[in-house]
Amino acid sequence: MLGALMKLLSLCWKPFLGNNGGGREGLVWFRDIGGELSMAVVQANQVLEDQSQIESGPFGTFVGVYDGHGGPEAARYVCDHLFSKFREISSEGQAVTSETIRRAFLETEEGFTTLVSQLWTARPQMATVGSCCLVGVIFQRTLYVANAGDSRVVLGKRVGNTGGIAAIQLSIEHNANLEAVRRELKELHPNDPQIVVLKHGVWRVKGIIQVSRSIGDVYMKHGQYNREPLNGKFRISGPMNMPILTANPSIISHPLQANDSFLIFASDGLWEHLSNEKAVEIVHKHPCAGSAKRLIKVALQEAARKREMRYSDLRRIDKKVRRHFHDDITVIVLFLNHDLISRGLTQGPPLSIRSALEH
Protein backbone atom coordinates (compact mmCIF):
# COMPACT_ATOMS: atom_id res chain seq x y z
CA MET A 1 0.00 0.00 0.00
CA LEU A 2 2.76 2.42 0.99
CA GLY A 3 4.67 1.77 -2.21
CA ALA A 4 1.60 2.56 -4.27
CA LEU A 5 1.08 5.76 -2.35
CA MET A 6 4.68 6.83 -2.95
CA LYS A 7 3.96 6.72 -6.68
CA LEU A 8 1.39 9.45 -6.13
CA LEU A 9 4.00 11.76 -4.62
CA SER A 10 4.51 13.92 -7.67
CA LEU A 11 1.17 13.23 -9.29
CA CYS A 12 0.27 16.88 -9.43
CA TRP A 13 3.60 18.64 -9.59
CA LYS A 14 6.42 18.78 -12.08
CA PRO A 15 9.56 17.19 -10.58
CA PHE A 16 11.44 19.56 -8.28
CA LEU A 17 14.54 19.56 -10.45
CA GLY A 18 16.78 22.16 -12.01
CA ASN A 19 18.43 25.22 -10.53
CA ASN A 20 17.68 25.51 -6.84
CA GLY A 21 17.90 29.27 -6.98
CA GLY A 22 17.55 31.23 -3.79
CA GLY A 23 19.05 33.86 -1.61
CA ARG A 24 18.44 37.08 0.27
CA GLU A 25 18.07 40.68 -0.76
CA GLY A 26 17.83 42.89 2.29
CA LEU A 27 14.77 41.77 4.24
CA VAL A 28 13.58 39.43 1.45
CA TRP A 29 14.35 35.68 1.48
CA PHE A 30 13.47 33.70 -1.66
CA ARG A 31 13.86 30.28 -3.21
CA ASP A 32 12.95 28.92 -6.65
CA ILE A 33 13.25 25.29 -7.65
CA GLY A 34 13.35 24.52 -11.34
CA GLY A 35 10.94 27.33 -12.10
CA GLU A 36 8.14 25.09 -10.81
CA LEU A 37 8.06 26.11 -7.16
CA SER A 38 8.57 29.65 -5.95
CA MET A 39 8.78 30.85 -2.32
CA ALA A 40 9.54 34.26 -0.84
CA VAL A 41 9.26 36.02 2.52
CA VAL A 42 9.76 39.65 3.45
CA GLN A 43 10.25 40.60 7.08
CA ALA A 44 8.62 43.68 8.60
CA ASN A 45 8.48 42.90 12.32
CA GLN A 46 11.47 43.08 14.66
CA VAL A 47 11.25 39.29 14.86
CA LEU A 48 9.85 37.45 11.83
CA GLU A 49 6.38 36.17 12.75
CA ASP A 50 5.58 34.37 9.46
CA GLN A 51 6.68 30.76 8.96
CA SER A 52 6.09 28.43 6.01
CA GLN A 53 6.99 25.00 4.68
CA ILE A 54 6.63 22.62 1.76
CA GLU A 55 6.89 18.88 2.34
CA SER A 56 6.43 15.91 0.03
CA GLY A 57 6.08 12.30 1.04
CA PRO A 58 3.82 9.25 0.94
CA PHE A 59 0.73 11.36 1.57
CA GLY A 60 1.17 13.88 -1.19
CA THR A 61 2.46 17.42 -1.18
CA PHE A 62 1.91 19.54 1.93
CA VAL A 63 2.07 23.36 1.91
CA GLY A 64 1.82 25.39 5.11
CA VAL A 65 1.70 29.16 5.65
CA TYR A 66 1.67 30.23 9.30
CA ASP A 67 1.06 33.92 10.02
CA GLY A 68 2.03 34.55 13.63
CA HIS A 69 0.79 37.40 15.80
CA GLY A 70 1.87 38.60 19.23
CA GLY A 71 5.27 37.01 18.65
CA PRO A 72 6.89 34.22 16.59
CA GLU A 73 6.48 31.34 19.03
CA ALA A 74 3.12 29.94 17.88
CA ALA A 75 4.01 30.03 14.17
CA ARG A 76 7.33 28.33 14.88
CA TYR A 77 5.60 25.68 17.00
CA VAL A 78 3.10 25.00 14.22
CA CYS A 79 5.89 24.76 11.64
CA ASP A 80 7.68 22.25 13.89
CA HIS A 81 4.64 20.10 14.71
CA LEU A 82 1.66 20.38 12.32
CA PHE A 83 3.14 18.46 9.40
CA SER A 84 4.46 15.68 11.64
CA LYS A 85 0.99 15.36 13.22
CA PHE A 86 -0.56 15.24 9.74
CA ARG A 87 1.90 12.54 8.61
CA GLU A 88 1.32 10.48 11.77
CA ILE A 89 -2.48 10.65 11.55
CA SER A 90 -2.52 9.93 7.79
CA SER A 91 -0.32 6.88 8.35
CA GLU A 92 -2.95 5.38 10.65
CA GLY A 93 -5.51 5.06 7.86
CA GLN A 94 -3.10 5.16 4.89
CA ALA A 95 -5.09 8.04 3.41
CA VAL A 96 -5.67 11.80 3.48
CA THR A 97 -9.13 13.15 4.25
CA SER A 98 -10.56 16.39 5.56
CA GLU A 99 -10.78 14.76 8.98
CA THR A 100 -7.12 13.70 9.09
CA ILE A 101 -6.16 17.31 8.38
CA ARG A 102 -8.63 18.62 10.98
CA ARG A 103 -7.21 16.23 13.59
CA ALA A 104 -3.70 17.47 12.83
CA PHE A 105 -4.81 21.06 13.50
CA LEU A 106 -6.57 20.19 16.75
CA GLU A 107 -3.77 17.98 18.07
CA THR A 108 -1.24 20.73 17.29
CA GLU A 109 -3.47 23.13 19.21
CA GLU A 110 -3.53 20.73 22.16
CA GLY A 111 0.25 20.49 22.10
CA PHE A 112 0.70 24.25 22.08
CA THR A 113 -1.81 24.65 24.93
CA THR A 114 0.19 22.12 26.96
CA LEU A 115 3.35 24.14 26.27
CA VAL A 116 1.62 27.34 27.45
CA SER A 117 0.59 25.53 30.64
CA GLN A 118 4.15 24.36 31.28
CA LEU A 119 5.56 27.87 30.77
CA TRP A 120 2.74 29.77 32.51
CA THR A 121 4.76 30.80 35.57
CA ALA A 122 7.95 31.73 33.71
CA ARG A 123 6.47 33.12 30.48
CA PRO A 124 2.76 33.93 30.87
CA GLN A 125 2.83 36.05 27.71
CA MET A 126 2.96 32.78 25.71
CA ALA A 127 -0.80 32.61 26.32
CA THR A 128 -1.24 35.67 24.08
CA VAL A 129 0.79 34.38 21.11
CA GLY A 130 -1.09 32.84 18.17
CA SER A 131 -0.87 31.95 14.52
CA CYS A 132 -3.21 31.89 11.55
CA CYS A 133 -2.69 28.58 9.73
CA LEU A 134 -3.26 27.85 6.04
CA VAL A 135 -2.55 24.32 4.78
CA GLY A 136 -2.87 22.83 1.31
CA VAL A 137 -2.50 19.10 0.71
CA ILE A 138 -2.52 17.49 -2.73
CA PHE A 139 -3.30 13.78 -2.64
CA GLN A 140 -4.75 11.52 -5.34
CA ARG A 141 -5.60 14.38 -7.70
CA THR A 142 -7.50 16.31 -5.00
CA LEU A 143 -6.45 19.53 -3.33
CA TYR A 144 -7.50 19.91 0.31
CA VAL A 145 -7.37 23.42 1.75
CA ALA A 146 -7.63 23.95 5.51
CA ASN A 147 -7.63 27.46 6.95
CA ALA A 148 -7.83 28.99 10.40
CA GLY A 149 -7.39 32.77 10.13
CA ASP A 150 -7.02 35.13 7.21
CA SER A 151 -4.23 33.75 5.04
CA ARG A 152 -5.44 32.84 1.56
CA VAL A 153 -4.92 30.47 -1.37
CA VAL A 154 -5.97 31.53 -4.86
CA LEU A 155 -6.12 29.28 -7.92
CA GLY A 156 -5.11 30.53 -11.35
CA LYS A 157 -7.42 28.76 -13.83
CA ARG A 158 -7.08 28.97 -17.60
CA VAL A 159 -10.23 30.18 -19.38
CA GLY A 160 -11.07 28.33 -22.61
CA ASN A 161 -8.58 28.76 -25.45
CA THR A 162 -8.37 32.53 -25.09
CA GLY A 163 -5.15 32.59 -23.10
CA GLY A 164 -7.08 34.26 -20.31
CA ILE A 165 -6.82 33.38 -16.63
CA ALA A 166 -9.38 33.45 -13.84
CA ALA A 167 -8.67 33.93 -10.14
CA ILE A 168 -10.59 31.61 -7.81
CA GLN A 169 -10.20 31.87 -4.04
CA LEU A 170 -10.23 28.41 -2.49
CA SER A 171 -9.84 29.29 1.21
CA ILE A 172 -12.46 30.48 3.67
CA GLU A 173 -11.22 33.36 5.84
CA HIS A 174 -12.00 34.17 9.46
CA ASN A 175 -11.43 37.91 9.86
CA ALA A 176 -13.94 39.94 11.88
CA ASN A 177 -14.01 42.57 9.14
CA LEU A 178 -16.05 40.07 7.12
CA GLU A 179 -19.77 40.32 7.87
CA ALA A 180 -20.22 36.53 7.73
CA VAL A 181 -17.58 36.08 10.44
CA ARG A 182 -19.21 38.67 12.71
CA ARG A 183 -22.56 36.98 12.20
CA GLU A 184 -21.09 33.59 13.07
CA LEU A 185 -19.51 34.98 16.26
CA LYS A 186 -22.78 36.62 17.34
CA GLU A 187 -24.66 33.37 16.76
CA LEU A 188 -22.13 31.44 18.82
CA HIS A 189 -22.15 34.04 21.61
CA PRO A 190 -25.74 35.36 21.68
CA ASN A 191 -25.44 36.72 25.23
CA ASP A 192 -22.27 38.73 24.61
CA PRO A 193 -22.98 42.13 23.00
CA GLN A 194 -19.23 42.86 23.01
CA ILE A 195 -18.18 39.74 21.08
CA VAL A 196 -17.20 41.98 18.14
CA VAL A 197 -16.27 45.64 18.60
CA LEU A 198 -15.49 48.31 16.01
CA LYS A 199 -12.26 50.08 17.04
CA HIS A 200 -10.61 52.73 14.86
CA GLY A 201 -12.55 51.51 11.83
CA VAL A 202 -11.52 47.86 12.31
CA TRP A 203 -13.75 45.08 13.64
CA ARG A 204 -12.07 43.02 16.36
CA VAL A 205 -13.13 40.01 18.42
CA LYS A 206 -13.66 41.34 21.99
CA GLY A 207 -12.03 44.51 20.73
CA ILE A 208 -8.63 42.76 20.72
CA ILE A 209 -7.95 40.42 17.79
CA GLN A 210 -9.11 40.45 14.16
CA VAL A 211 -9.33 36.69 13.52
CA SER A 212 -11.84 34.28 15.01
CA ARG A 213 -9.81 31.11 14.38
CA SER A 214 -6.16 30.38 15.11
CA ILE A 215 -3.74 28.02 16.79
CA GLY A 216 -2.65 29.52 20.09
CA ASP A 217 -4.22 32.68 21.57
CA VAL A 218 -4.87 30.44 24.56
CA TYR A 219 -6.00 33.37 26.72
CA MET A 220 -9.12 33.65 24.52
CA LYS A 221 -9.92 29.95 24.74
CA HIS A 222 -9.33 28.92 28.35
CA GLY A 223 -10.35 31.05 31.32
CA GLN A 224 -7.47 29.88 33.53
CA TYR A 225 -5.05 31.80 31.30
CA ASN A 226 -7.09 35.01 31.29
CA ARG A 227 -5.81 36.36 34.60
CA GLU A 228 -2.77 37.81 36.27
CA PRO A 229 0.12 37.88 35.63
CA LEU A 230 -1.15 38.42 32.07
CA ASN A 231 -0.93 42.02 30.88
CA GLY A 232 -4.19 43.83 31.60
CA LYS A 233 -4.80 44.74 27.95
CA PHE A 234 -5.33 41.03 27.18
CA ARG A 235 -7.59 40.19 30.09
CA ILE A 236 -11.28 39.88 29.37
CA SER A 237 -13.75 40.87 32.06
CA GLY A 238 -16.40 38.43 33.18
CA PRO A 239 -16.42 34.63 33.12
CA MET A 240 -15.35 32.76 29.97
CA ASN A 241 -18.08 30.15 29.71
CA MET A 242 -16.88 28.90 26.34
CA PRO A 243 -13.86 29.50 24.09
CA ILE A 244 -14.04 32.80 22.20
CA LEU A 245 -11.73 31.60 19.42
CA THR A 246 -11.29 28.12 17.93
CA ALA A 247 -8.51 26.22 16.16
CA ASN A 248 -11.03 24.22 14.11
CA PRO A 249 -10.20 25.02 10.45
CA SER A 250 -12.56 25.50 7.53
CA ILE A 251 -11.74 22.76 5.01
CA ILE A 252 -12.64 22.44 1.34
CA SER A 253 -11.67 19.81 -1.22
CA HIS A 254 -11.11 20.65 -4.88
CA PRO A 255 -10.69 17.92 -7.54
CA LEU A 256 -7.87 19.15 -9.78
CA GLN A 257 -8.91 19.88 -13.35
CA ALA A 258 -6.93 20.15 -16.57
CA ASN A 259 -7.24 23.93 -16.75
CA ASP A 260 -6.04 24.50 -13.17
CA SER A 261 -2.71 26.22 -13.78
CA PHE A 262 -1.13 27.32 -10.48
CA LEU A 263 -1.81 28.07 -6.81
CA ILE A 264 -0.79 31.13 -4.80
CA PHE A 265 -0.59 30.56 -1.04
CA ALA A 266 0.08 33.75 0.93
CA SER A 267 -0.26 35.30 4.35
CA ASP A 268 -2.59 38.25 4.88
CA GLY A 269 0.28 40.70 4.37
CA LEU A 270 0.13 40.12 0.60
CA TRP A 271 -3.63 40.40 0.28
CA GLU A 272 -3.65 43.75 2.12
CA HIS A 273 -2.06 45.21 -1.00
CA LEU A 274 -2.98 42.92 -3.91
CA SER A 275 -6.34 41.63 -5.13
CA ASN A 276 -6.76 37.98 -6.10
CA GLU A 277 -7.09 39.01 -9.74
CA LYS A 278 -3.96 41.18 -9.73
CA ALA A 279 -1.86 38.46 -8.09
CA VAL A 280 -3.00 35.80 -10.59
CA GLU A 281 -2.40 38.15 -13.52
CA ILE A 282 1.18 38.85 -12.36
CA VAL A 283 2.02 35.16 -12.10
CA HIS A 284 0.31 34.35 -15.40
CA LYS A 285 2.09 37.04 -17.44
CA HIS A 286 5.65 36.42 -16.25
CA PRO A 287 8.10 33.49 -16.13
CA CYS A 288 7.49 30.92 -13.41
CA ALA A 289 10.88 31.48 -11.80
CA GLY A 290 10.81 34.36 -9.35
CA SER A 291 7.01 34.46 -9.12
CA ALA A 292 6.83 34.71 -5.33
CA LYS A 293 9.48 37.42 -5.08
CA ARG A 294 7.76 39.33 -7.90
CA LEU A 295 4.43 39.27 -6.04
CA ILE A 296 6.10 40.60 -2.90
CA LYS A 297 7.80 43.39 -4.86
CA VAL A 298 4.50 44.53 -6.39
CA ALA A 299 2.84 44.41 -2.95
CA LEU A 300 5.65 46.55 -1.48
CA GLN A 301 5.38 49.00 -4.37
CA GLU A 302 1.69 49.34 -3.58
CA ALA A 303 2.42 49.77 0.14
CA ALA A 304 4.87 52.55 -0.72
CA ARG A 305 2.37 54.21 -3.05
CA LYS A 306 -0.27 54.25 -0.31
CA ARG A 307 2.16 56.14 1.92
CA GLU A 308 3.16 58.48 -0.91
CA MET A 309 6.77 57.39 -0.86
CA ARG A 310 9.15 55.79 -3.34
CA TYR A 311 9.65 52.03 -3.35
CA SER A 312 13.41 52.58 -3.20
CA ASP A 313 12.95 54.55 0.04
CA LEU A 314 10.74 51.84 1.55
CA ARG A 315 13.42 49.23 0.86
CA ARG A 316 15.87 51.18 3.01
CA ILE A 317 13.60 51.09 6.07
CA ASP A 318 14.70 48.48 8.60
CA LYS A 319 12.64 45.77 10.26
CA LYS A 320 10.38 46.84 13.14
CA VAL A 321 9.96 50.32 11.62
CA ARG A 322 8.85 48.52 8.43
CA ARG A 323 5.80 47.23 10.31
CA HIS A 324 4.29 50.73 10.07
CA PHE A 325 4.19 50.26 6.26
CA HIS A 326 3.45 46.56 5.75
CA ASP A 327 3.28 43.23 7.59
CA ASP A 328 5.53 40.20 7.23
CA ILE A 329 4.58 38.63 3.88
CA THR A 330 4.95 34.99 2.86
CA VAL A 331 4.18 33.75 -0.67
CA ILE A 332 4.38 30.24 -2.12
CA VAL A 333 3.49 29.65 -5.79
CA LEU A 334 3.07 26.11 -7.10
CA PHE A 335 2.61 25.26 -10.78
CA LEU A 336 0.48 22.24 -11.71
CA ASN A 337 1.59 19.71 -14.32
CA HIS A 338 -1.31 17.76 -15.81
CA ASP A 339 0.85 15.45 -17.91
CA LEU A 340 1.89 13.88 -14.62
CA ILE A 341 -1.68 13.88 -13.40
CA SER A 342 -2.84 11.88 -16.43
CA ARG A 343 0.05 9.39 -16.21
CA GLY A 344 0.20 9.22 -12.44
CA LEU A 345 3.44 7.28 -12.48
CA THR A 346 6.26 9.81 -12.20
CA GLN A 347 8.17 9.57 -8.93
CA GLY A 348 9.73 12.85 -7.90
CA PRO A 349 12.37 13.26 -5.20
CA PRO A 350 11.21 13.94 -1.63
CA LEU A 351 11.19 17.60 -0.73
CA SER A 352 11.36 19.48 2.57
CA ILE A 353 11.76 23.26 2.59
CA ARG A 354 11.14 25.75 5.37
CA SER A 355 11.40 29.50 5.05
CA ALA A 356 14.20 31.27 6.87
CA LEU A 357 13.65 31.78 10.61
CA GLU A 358 15.16 35.24 10.54
CA HIS A 359 16.72 37.77 8.18
C-alpha positions as CSV (number, residue, x, y, z in Angstrom):
1,M,0.0,0.0,0.0
2,L,2.8,2.4,1.0
3,G,4.7,1.8,-2.2
4,A,1.6,2.6,-4.3
5,L,1.1,5.8,-2.3
6,M,4.7,6.8,-3.0
7,K,4.0,6.7,-6.7
8,L,1.4,9.5,-6.1
9,L,4.0,11.8,-4.6
10,S,4.5,13.9,-7.7
11,L,1.2,13.2,-9.3
12,C,0.3,16.9,-9.4
13,W,3.6,18.6,-9.6
14,K,6.4,18.8,-12.1
15,P,9.6,17.2,-10.6
16,F,11.4,19.6,-8.3
17,L,14.5,19.6,-10.4
18,G,16.8,22.2,-12.0
19,N,18.4,25.2,-10.5
20,N,17.7,25.5,-6.8
21,G,17.9,29.3,-7.0
22,G,17.5,31.2,-3.8
23,G,19.0,33.9,-1.6
24,R,18.4,37.1,0.3
25,E,18.1,40.7,-0.8
26,G,17.8,42.9,2.3
27,L,14.8,41.8,4.2
28,V,13.6,39.4,1.5
29,W,14.3,35.7,1.5
30,F,13.5,33.7,-1.7
31,R,13.9,30.3,-3.2
32,D,13.0,28.9,-6.6
33,I,13.3,25.3,-7.7
34,G,13.3,24.5,-11.3
35,G,10.9,27.3,-12.1
36,E,8.1,25.1,-10.8
37,L,8.1,26.1,-7.2
38,S,8.6,29.7,-5.9
39,M,8.8,30.9,-2.3
40,A,9.5,34.3,-0.8
41,V,9.3,36.0,2.5
42,V,9.8,39.7,3.5
43,Q,10.3,40.6,7.1
44,A,8.6,43.7,8.6
45,N,8.5,42.9,12.3
46,Q,11.5,43.1,14.7
47,V,11.3,39.3,14.9
48,L,9.8,37.5,11.8
49,E,6.4,36.2,12.8
50,D,5.6,34.4,9.5
51,Q,6.7,30.8,9.0
52,S,6.1,28.4,6.0
53,Q,7.0,25.0,4.7
54,I,6.6,22.6,1.8
55,E,6.9,18.9,2.3
56,S,6.4,15.9,0.0
57,G,6.1,12.3,1.0
58,P,3.8,9.2,0.9
59,F,0.7,11.4,1.6
60,G,1.2,13.9,-1.2
61,T,2.5,17.4,-1.2
62,F,1.9,19.5,1.9
63,V,2.1,23.4,1.9
64,G,1.8,25.4,5.1
65,V,1.7,29.2,5.7
66,Y,1.7,30.2,9.3
67,D,1.1,33.9,10.0
68,G,2.0,34.5,13.6
69,H,0.8,37.4,15.8
70,G,1.9,38.6,19.2
71,G,5.3,37.0,18.6
72,P,6.9,34.2,16.6
73,E,6.5,31.3,19.0
74,A,3.1,29.9,17.9
75,A,4.0,30.0,14.2
76,R,7.3,28.3,14.9
77,Y,5.6,25.7,17.0
78,V,3.1,25.0,14.2
79,C,5.9,24.8,11.6
80,D,7.7,22.2,13.9
81,H,4.6,20.1,14.7
82,L,1.7,20.4,12.3
83,F,3.1,18.5,9.4
84,S,4.5,15.7,11.6
85,K,1.0,15.4,13.2
86,F,-0.6,15.2,9.7
87,R,1.9,12.5,8.6
88,E,1.3,10.5,11.8
89,I,-2.5,10.6,11.5
90,S,-2.5,9.9,7.8
91,S,-0.3,6.9,8.4
92,E,-3.0,5.4,10.7
93,G,-5.5,5.1,7.9
94,Q,-3.1,5.2,4.9
95,A,-5.1,8.0,3.4
96,V,-5.7,11.8,3.5
97,T,-9.1,13.2,4.2
98,S,-10.6,16.4,5.6
99,E,-10.8,14.8,9.0
100,T,-7.1,13.7,9.1
101,I,-6.2,17.3,8.4
102,R,-8.6,18.6,11.0
103,R,-7.2,16.2,13.6
104,A,-3.7,17.5,12.8
105,F,-4.8,21.1,13.5
106,L,-6.6,20.2,16.8
107,E,-3.8,18.0,18.1
108,T,-1.2,20.7,17.3
109,E,-3.5,23.1,19.2
110,E,-3.5,20.7,22.2
111,G,0.2,20.5,22.1
112,F,0.7,24.2,22.1
113,T,-1.8,24.7,24.9
114,T,0.2,22.1,27.0
115,L,3.4,24.1,26.3
116,V,1.6,27.3,27.5
117,S,0.6,25.5,30.6
118,Q,4.2,24.4,31.3
119,L,5.6,27.9,30.8
120,W,2.7,29.8,32.5
121,T,4.8,30.8,35.6
122,A,8.0,31.7,33.7
123,R,6.5,33.1,30.5
124,P,2.8,33.9,30.9
125,Q,2.8,36.0,27.7
126,M,3.0,32.8,25.7
127,A,-0.8,32.6,26.3
128,T,-1.2,35.7,24.1
129,V,0.8,34.4,21.1
130,G,-1.1,32.8,18.2
131,S,-0.9,32.0,14.5
132,C,-3.2,31.9,11.5
133,C,-2.7,28.6,9.7
134,L,-3.3,27.8,6.0
135,V,-2.6,24.3,4.8
136,G,-2.9,22.8,1.3
137,V,-2.5,19.1,0.7
138,I,-2.5,17.5,-2.7
139,F,-3.3,13.8,-2.6
140,Q,-4.7,11.5,-5.3
141,R,-5.6,14.4,-7.7
142,T,-7.5,16.3,-5.0
143,L,-6.4,19.5,-3.3
144,Y,-7.5,19.9,0.3
145,V,-7.4,23.4,1.8
146,A,-7.6,23.9,5.5
147,N,-7.6,27.5,6.9
148,A,-7.8,29.0,10.4
149,G,-7.4,32.8,10.1
150,D,-7.0,35.1,7.2
151,S,-4.2,33.7,5.0
152,R,-5.4,32.8,1.6
153,V,-4.9,30.5,-1.4
154,V,-6.0,31.5,-4.9
155,L,-6.1,29.3,-7.9
156,G,-5.1,30.5,-11.4
157,K,-7.4,28.8,-13.8
158,R,-7.1,29.0,-17.6
159,V,-10.2,30.2,-19.4
160,G,-11.1,28.3,-22.6
161,N,-8.6,28.8,-25.4
162,T,-8.4,32.5,-25.1
163,G,-5.1,32.6,-23.1
164,G,-7.1,34.3,-20.3
165,I,-6.8,33.4,-16.6
166,A,-9.4,33.4,-13.8
167,A,-8.7,33.9,-10.1
168,I,-10.6,31.6,-7.8
169,Q,-10.2,31.9,-4.0
170,L,-10.2,28.4,-2.5
171,S,-9.8,29.3,1.2
172,I,-12.5,30.5,3.7
173,E,-11.2,33.4,5.8
174,H,-12.0,34.2,9.5
175,N,-11.4,37.9,9.9
176,A,-13.9,39.9,11.9
177,N,-14.0,42.6,9.1
178,L,-16.1,40.1,7.1
179,E,-19.8,40.3,7.9
180,A,-20.2,36.5,7.7
181,V,-17.6,36.1,10.4
182,R,-19.2,38.7,12.7
183,R,-22.6,37.0,12.2
184,E,-21.1,33.6,13.1
185,L,-19.5,35.0,16.3
186,K,-22.8,36.6,17.3
187,E,-24.7,33.4,16.8
188,L,-22.1,31.4,18.8
189,H,-22.1,34.0,21.6
190,P,-25.7,35.4,21.7
191,N,-25.4,36.7,25.2
192,D,-22.3,38.7,24.6
193,P,-23.0,42.1,23.0
194,Q,-19.2,42.9,23.0
195,I,-18.2,39.7,21.1
196,V,-17.2,42.0,18.1
197,V,-16.3,45.6,18.6
198,L,-15.5,48.3,16.0
199,K,-12.3,50.1,17.0
200,H,-10.6,52.7,14.9
201,G,-12.6,51.5,11.8
202,V,-11.5,47.9,12.3
203,W,-13.8,45.1,13.6
204,R,-12.1,43.0,16.4
205,V,-13.1,40.0,18.4
206,K,-13.7,41.3,22.0
207,G,-12.0,44.5,20.7
208,I,-8.6,42.8,20.7
209,I,-8.0,40.4,17.8
210,Q,-9.1,40.5,14.2
211,V,-9.3,36.7,13.5
212,S,-11.8,34.3,15.0
213,R,-9.8,31.1,14.4
214,S,-6.2,30.4,15.1
215,I,-3.7,28.0,16.8
216,G,-2.6,29.5,20.1
217,D,-4.2,32.7,21.6
218,V,-4.9,30.4,24.6
219,Y,-6.0,33.4,26.7
220,M,-9.1,33.6,24.5
221,K,-9.9,30.0,24.7
222,H,-9.3,28.9,28.4
223,G,-10.4,31.0,31.3
224,Q,-7.5,29.9,33.5
225,Y,-5.1,31.8,31.3
226,N,-7.1,35.0,31.3
227,R,-5.8,36.4,34.6
228,E,-2.8,37.8,36.3
229,P,0.1,37.9,35.6
230,L,-1.2,38.4,32.1
231,N,-0.9,42.0,30.9
232,G,-4.2,43.8,31.6
233,K,-4.8,44.7,27.9
234,F,-5.3,41.0,27.2
235,R,-7.6,40.2,30.1
236,I,-11.3,39.9,29.4
237,S,-13.8,40.9,32.1
238,G,-16.4,38.4,33.2
239,P,-16.4,34.6,33.1
240,M,-15.3,32.8,30.0
241,N,-18.1,30.2,29.7
242,M,-16.9,28.9,26.3
243,P,-13.9,29.5,24.1
244,I,-14.0,32.8,22.2
245,L,-11.7,31.6,19.4
246,T,-11.3,28.1,17.9
247,A,-8.5,26.2,16.2
248,N,-11.0,24.2,14.1
249,P,-10.2,25.0,10.4
250,S,-12.6,25.5,7.5
251,I,-11.7,22.8,5.0
252,I,-12.6,22.4,1.3
253,S,-11.7,19.8,-1.2
254,H,-11.1,20.6,-4.9
255,P,-10.7,17.9,-7.5
256,L,-7.9,19.1,-9.8
257,Q,-8.9,19.9,-13.4
258,A,-6.9,20.2,-16.6
259,N,-7.2,23.9,-16.8
260,D,-6.0,24.5,-13.2
261,S,-2.7,26.2,-13.8
262,F,-1.1,27.3,-10.5
263,L,-1.8,28.1,-6.8
264,I,-0.8,31.1,-4.8
265,F,-0.6,30.6,-1.0
266,A,0.1,33.8,0.9
267,S,-0.3,35.3,4.4
268,D,-2.6,38.2,4.9
269,G,0.3,40.7,4.4
270,L,0.1,40.1,0.6
271,W,-3.6,40.4,0.3
272,E,-3.7,43.7,2.1
273,H,-2.1,45.2,-1.0
274,L,-3.0,42.9,-3.9
275,S,-6.3,41.6,-5.1
276,N,-6.8,38.0,-6.1
277,E,-7.1,39.0,-9.7
278,K,-4.0,41.2,-9.7
279,A,-1.9,38.5,-8.1
280,V,-3.0,35.8,-10.6
281,E,-2.4,38.1,-13.5
282,I,1.2,38.9,-12.4
283,V,2.0,35.2,-12.1
284,H,0.3,34.3,-15.4
285,K,2.1,37.0,-17.4
286,H,5.7,36.4,-16.3
287,P,8.1,33.5,-16.1
288,C,7.5,30.9,-13.4
289,A,10.9,31.5,-11.8
290,G,10.8,34.4,-9.4
291,S,7.0,34.5,-9.1
292,A,6.8,34.7,-5.3
293,K,9.5,37.4,-5.1
294,R,7.8,39.3,-7.9
295,L,4.4,39.3,-6.0
296,I,6.1,40.6,-2.9
297,K,7.8,43.4,-4.9
298,V,4.5,44.5,-6.4
299,A,2.8,44.4,-3.0
300,L,5.6,46.5,-1.5
301,Q,5.4,49.0,-4.4
302,E,1.7,49.3,-3.6
303,A,2.4,49.8,0.1
304,A,4.9,52.6,-0.7
305,R,2.4,54.2,-3.1
306,K,-0.3,54.2,-0.3
307,R,2.2,56.1,1.9
308,E,3.2,58.5,-0.9
309,M,6.8,57.4,-0.9
310,R,9.2,55.8,-3.3
311,Y,9.6,52.0,-3.3
312,S,13.4,52.6,-3.2
313,D,13.0,54.5,0.0
314,L,10.7,51.8,1.6
315,R,13.4,49.2,0.9
316,R,15.9,51.2,3.0
317,I,13.6,51.1,6.1
318,D,14.7,48.5,8.6
319,K,12.6,45.8,10.3
320,K,10.4,46.8,13.1
321,V,10.0,50.3,11.6
322,R,8.8,48.5,8.4
323,R,5.8,47.2,10.3
324,H,4.3,50.7,10.1
325,F,4.2,50.3,6.3
326,H,3.5,46.6,5.8
327,D,3.3,43.2,7.6
328,D,5.5,40.2,7.2
329,I,4.6,38.6,3.9
330,T,4.9,35.0,2.9
331,V,4.2,33.8,-0.7
332,I,4.4,30.2,-2.1
333,V,3.5,29.7,-5.8
334,L,3.1,26.1,-7.1
335,F,2.6,25.3,-10.8
336,L,0.5,22.2,-11.7
337,N,1.6,19.7,-14.3
338,H,-1.3,17.8,-15.8
339,D,0.9,15.4,-17.9
340,L,1.9,13.9,-14.6
341,I,-1.7,13.9,-13.4
342,S,-2.8,11.9,-16.4
343,R,0.0,9.4,-16.2
344,G,0.2,9.2,-12.4
345,L,3.4,7.3,-12.5
346,T,6.3,9.8,-12.2
347,Q,8.2,9.6,-8.9
348,G,9.7,12.8,-7.9
349,P,12.4,13.3,-5.2
350,P,11.2,13.9,-1.6
351,L,11.2,17.6,-0.7
352,S,11.4,19.5,2.6
353,I,11.8,23.3,2.6
354,R,11.1,25.7,5.4
355,S,11.4,29.5,5.1
356,A,14.2,31.3,6.9
357,L,13.6,31.8,10.6
358,E,15.2,35.2,10.5
359,H,16.7,37.8,8.2
